[in-house]
Amino acid sequence: MRILTCLKQVPERDSRYKLNQDGSSVLEEDLVFETNESDLYALEEALRLKEKFGGEVTALSLGPDRVSKVLRNALAMGADRAVHLKGAEFERGDAWGTAQAIAAAIAPEDYDLVLTGVQSEDMAFAQTGVVLSQLLGWPCATIVLEIAFEDQTGTIEVKRELESNVLERVELPLPAVLTIQSGSHPIRYATLRGIMQAKKKEYRVLTVSDLGLSAESVGEVAAKVTHHRLLAPERKKQTVMIEGGAEEAARTLVDKLVNEIGVI
Amino acid sequence: MTSRIIVLGEHRDGRLKKISWEAIGLGRKLSAELGKDLCLALVGSEIEGLAREVSGRSGLEVVALANDHCRHYTPEAYCEVLAEFARRDNPYLLLLGHTYQTMDFAPKLATMLDRGLIPNCVDFRSTGGQLLWVRQVFNGKLNLEVSPKGDPPYLVSLQQGAFPASEEDLKAPPRVELRRAGVADDLLRRKLLEVMEAVQTKVDLSQAEIIVAGGRGLGSKEKFQLILDLASALGAGVGASRPVTDGGWLPKEHQIGSSGQTVTPRLYIACGISGAIQHLVGMSNSGCIVAINKDPYAPIFQVADYGIVGDVFQVVPKLIEIAREMRP
């Protein structure tokens, strides 16, 4: 089975954000980046399928030079080759603009399966995988927890998460796109051996012209929505922040819960 | 014809979901503000009964899009029916709830219509006849204003609980337009095999008066014991955010949020939980919310009544001590 896994680089979860002057983007200089967590779950599923059924796993990411960290890590975890979509034209796209670029990278290949995470932690579109499937004309299943492959029929059977403690089992013909939910299987760490081997693996950089695309067909220009200002969220409640050391804060809190609110 | 605002209603087991009543609430507001008609669309197989009921209750015209392939949800059948409807009616705005079902089909529908989908919106502003939508980005630490490019229809999904529901029964005469929609068999590639319960729930937190919940900040299964100790000292139920059950620190049945339980205890103590929206939807209606987290910018503080910025491993042991003094 030939599997493509799409991985996005996002700021670390505990990041503190500073905005640029017009508030249109966050300043990157103080940020540390990591791989989007649900995309790592997608890669883990891809590697497990390869171990079981053979084949090849390609890791794909889109972004500036720093994105190579995501791809090197994917290779060290066990992906066979990496594709880096690089160039200013790709940047600041919405799900549509990004999916156009990925679809073009997929077109000349013969992948059986494309896996992405359910959503990114930064822009949280939760739709790049689905848009991609529609552009490719492939069936899609989102929020997937388990994948079973039927070699004889060339179909996959997946368990999807629905709301309120409900799951559904669905069957799809290949090729297909799946978006993977977190928690399916524990994400493996790159081993020292993996890191050494990663250095010898294929790492391709593709630009807009390599993909045969025009600059207008990807990224911010192609986006179907316009992003305006970033703002600090409004508080829904007047939160009483309790100061002091651990003991003092704990005593103050309990005092308020007992005497002011009466909930304990 | 002035193009309409259409709420795409989501239903399960013959009932319209709460989020759809929230979308109707926002739809009424936008309808008044923009001077556009509002109606509700429902997709299903035998959908007319529900359509009449919802129309009577809401006073809205309901378009019932009926097709036998839509007895159970599949993205392909739903999108065919809805794309045909959108092309014919050319609505101004399609409002959906940001649910797991919407996440599964709405980006496909938008792509079929050559449009973008603005997902998971929490607010809107109207400026010069244009709507600017507000959505959460960067793990809920920032909001982003977004507008659609190009011509209608615009597709927007709403975060659950972000807008007040419009649920009062207007006892209006039902106005239902039943349309039989066509779906070609060969478009249906994804087959539903089975619907099942995720976990046999033995832990019912919906009746708990107090819940102590822990998150990623606890770090490991061993350290999560601290949460169990505080819960036992307070006589409280034990909850968890997704990373805890993903990591196997606690069984899945303790998970609170969109894929777990929804709870409304009198007191909810969130320890080391950053407050991803998937968690907040399951607990934000609790009576009193306490958040303890080392990150002062964690979104959990946006919904908390009381907040302590600090290390759970220092604050929680003190709380256990005090609680034990109170309940010997």
Interface residues (C-beta under 8 A of the other chain):
Chain A: P11 R13 D14 S15 R16 Y17 V26 D94 A95 W96 V118 E121 D122 M123 A124 F125 A126 Q127 V130 V131 S133 Q134 L135 P139 C140 A141 T142 I143 E157 R160 E161 L162 E163 S164 N165 V166 L167 E168 R169 V170 E171 L172 P173 S182 G183 P186 A223 K224 V225 T226 H227 H228 R229 L230 L231 A232 P233 E234 R235 K236 K237 T239 V240 M241 I242 A246 E247 A249 A250 R251 L253 V254 K256 L257 V258 I261 V263 I264
Chain B: T74 P75 E76 T99 Y100 Q101 M103 D104 F105 A106 P107 K108 A110 T111 M112 R115 G116 L117 I118 P119 N120 L132 V134 R135 Q136 V137 F138 N139 G140 K141 L142 N143 L144 E145 V146 S147 P148 K149 G150 R189 R190 K191 L192 L193 E194 V195 M196 E197 A198 V199 T201 I210 L234 R242 P243 T245 D246 G247 G248 S258 S259 G260 Q261 T262 R266 L267 S274 S284 G287 C288 I289 V290 A291 D295 Y297 P299 F301 Q302 V303 A304 D305 Y306 G307 I308 V309 G310 D311 Q314 V315 P317 K318 L319 E321 I322 A323 M326
